Amino acid sequence: MRLVVRGFKPLKPSRARGDDGSFMTGNPPASLEETPPSSDAITAYDRKHITLYLRLLDADAAGATLQEVAPLVLGIDAGREPERAQRVHDAHLSRARWLSMRGYLQLLGNRFKT
């Protein structure tokens, strides 16, 4: 099953890099926490950062490096703060994977319960 979010067009890995070879452009969220929630339920933080999660999943699928993703998606300079960049990236990518594999069912509600 594929999750479709209205208004979001996922980047294809072959088109994810710009002409200069850099990965994606955009504004990182100002309210990014060091770690996302670890709840088994979708939280307000998750809903607020769904675009960030989708961008991380796209970047991962495209094979983007931490040095490419961290400044553009997370707003962290991986050259100056490599440990923090890795920690924040990994934590949010893990949450994004959870949302894409299990959490999205909560968005669907009772429509698909068996």
N, C-alpha and C positions, 0 to 999 in steps of 0.2 A: 504494500500500500504506500502511496506517495502522498505526502502532505502538501497541500496547495494553500498558499496564503494569498488572499486577494491583494492586488496591487504590488506584489513582489515578483520580480522576474529573476529567477536564479541565473547566475552567470554560468555559461558553459566553460569547462576547464580550458578549452582552446581559445576562448575569448576573454579570459579573466585577467590577462596581462595587457597593459597598455602598450602603446607604440615604443615607449622607452624601456619596456621589459619589467616595469614596476607593477606590483599587484594592486589593483583596485584603488579608488580614491574615495574619500568621504570624510565625514566628521565623526570622530569617536564620541560616544556618549559622555556627557559631563558627570553623570551620576554613577559611573562604574565603580563597583566595590572590588576589593581585593579578591574576594571569593563570592560566588553566587550562592543562593540558598541551597540547602541539601535536603529540602523537604520532599516528601513523596507526592506532594500536590503542587500544581502550578501556582506561583505566587505573583503578587503585584510586580515584584522586581523582574520576574520572568517575562511577564506581559510587556513591561516597559522596554525590555532589552531583546525582544524577539528578533528584531532586525540584526542586532549584533550577533546573536546565535546563528542566524542564517548566513551571515557573512563569514563567520568562522567555519561553518560547515563547507561553504563554497571554497574558501581558501584552502582548507584541508584537502578537499577533493581535487583542487588544482595543483596541489603539491607546493604551495607557497611556503617560503621559509619564515621563521619567526621574525627575522630582521625586516621582512616585507610586511608582515601582518601587524606586528605590534604597534608601530607608529600610526598606521592608517586606520586600523579597526579598534585598537585598544587605547590609543593615545599615549603609548609608552615608548620611550627611546630604548630599544633593546641593546644598543651599544653602550649606553650609560648605566642601564639597570637590567643586565641580562637575567639575573636570578628572578627578579620581580616580574619581568616580562614573561619569562617561561612559566612561572607559577600562576599568574593571572590568566595567561593564554590557556594553559592546560586545564585549569579549574573551569573556565567558561566553556571550553570545547567539550569537556566531559558533560557539563550540564546541557549543552546544545545536543549532544548525542542522546542523552536521556530523553529530552523533549521530543526528538525526532523518532525515537523508538517506542517510547511508552507514554510520555507526558501528553502528547498530542491527543490521546484518547479522551483526556479530560476536557479538551476543547470541544470534542464532538458530543459530549454529554451522553445521554442514554440511547442515542440513535443506533449505536452499533453493539450494544450489550447483548450477550446471548444467554 
